[in-house]
Amino acid sequence: AQSVTQLDSQVPVFEEAPVELRCNYSSSVSVYLFWYVQYPNQGLQLLLKYLSGSTLVKGINGFEAEFNKSQTSFHLRKPSVHISDTAEYFCAVSKWGGATNKLIFGTGTLLAVQP
Amino acid sequence: DTAVSQTPKYLVTQMGNDKSIKCEQNLGHDTMYWYKQDSKKFLKIMFSYNNKELIINETVPNRFSPKSPDKAHLNLHINSLELGDSAVYFCASSPPGSTAPLNEQFFGPGTRLTVL
């Protein structure tokens, strides 16, 4: 069975500091991995996705993630965060349901950027 | 604007009532979903429809009945509401085709349901 673990429920960081949000997955088959962001009182928005190819994936708003098959990880990074990056971040793995795509989400990490 | 929209945004109701949440997408997608986000922000899929046909039903109580009148709409009707149904419900859609596992899902803004 596929699952996703986000080890940190909350990550406080000062503005302009680098940040890493951790995500580990378990899957017995090929994986497709996603990071979504949820700003306060809004729906989810795709940050980036790994499908195949280069293990370093670049997304919107200066975020990037690295797929590491040996460590079954897909950590999200940003070299310098802004106050506006404060949001809940969800890692997800895609499971093919035969006719549709089911996303299995981690429990989320709250990125709290402080001035 | 092209998007996934949901109505209402907020829904407050008493236990035992029946309520509906509507979802519409104008992205031309064939597949639509309902997710439930609980008070701890945990997101779990409830249903998925592909071209008006139910594909995924994740052990959701029978009180929840999705209805898809056409592939642009997926409504969620809930009978006999319980306190535990309080959550934020998100609708989403994704493009069709053989690359579907790779496709991004586009989420609506959510409906916050509070059962008193």
HADDOCK unambig.tbl for C-alpha pairs under 7 A between the chains (distance, minus, plus):
assign (segid A and resid 32 and name CA) (segid B and resid 102 and name CA) 6.51 0.50 0.50
assign (segid A and resid 42 and name CA) (segid B and resid 109 and name CA) 5.10 0.50 0.50
assign (segid A and resid 42 and name CA) (segid B and resid 110 and name CA) 6.93 0.50 0.50
assign (segid A and resid 43 and name CA) (segid B and resid 107 and name CA) 5.73 0.50 0.50
assign (segid A and resid 43 and name CA) (segid B and resid 108 and name CA) 5.55 0.50 0.50
assign (segid A and resid 43 and name CA) (segid B and resid 109 and name CA) 4.16 0.50 0.50
assign (segid A and resid 43 and name CA) (segid B and resid 110 and name CA) 5.88 0.50 0.50
assign (segid A and resid 44 and name CA) (segid B and resid 107 and name CA) 5.64 0.50 0.50
assign (segid A and resid 45 and name CA) (segid B and resid 107 and name CA) 6.96 0.50 0.50
assign (segid A and resid 51 and name CA) (segid B and resid 102 and name CA) 6.46 0.50 0.50
assign (segid A and resid 94 and name CA) (segid B and resid 101 and name CA) 6.09 0.50 0.50
assign (segid A and resid 95 and name CA) (segid B and resid 101 and name CA) 6.65 0.50 0.50
assign (segid A and resid 96 and name CA) (segid B and resid 101 and name CA) 5.50 0.50 0.50
assign (segid A and resid 99 and name CA) (segid B and resid 55 and name CA) 6.89 0.50 0.50
assign (segid A and resid 100 and name CA) (segid B and resid 50 and name CA) 6.90 0.50 0.50
assign (segid A and resid 100 and name CA) (segid B and resid 100 and name CA) 6.33 0.50 0.50
assign (segid A and resid 101 and name CA) (segid B and resid 100 and name CA) 5.84 0.50 0.50
assign (segid A and resid 101 and name CA) (segid B and resid 101 and name CA) 4.85 0.50 0.50
assign (segid A and resid 105 and name CA) (segid B and resid 43 and name CA) 6.23 0.50 0.50
assign (segid A and resid 107 and name CA) (segid B and resid 41 and name CA) 6.86 0.50 0.50
assign (segid A and resid 107 and name CA) (segid B and resid 42 and name CA) 5.14 0.50 0.50
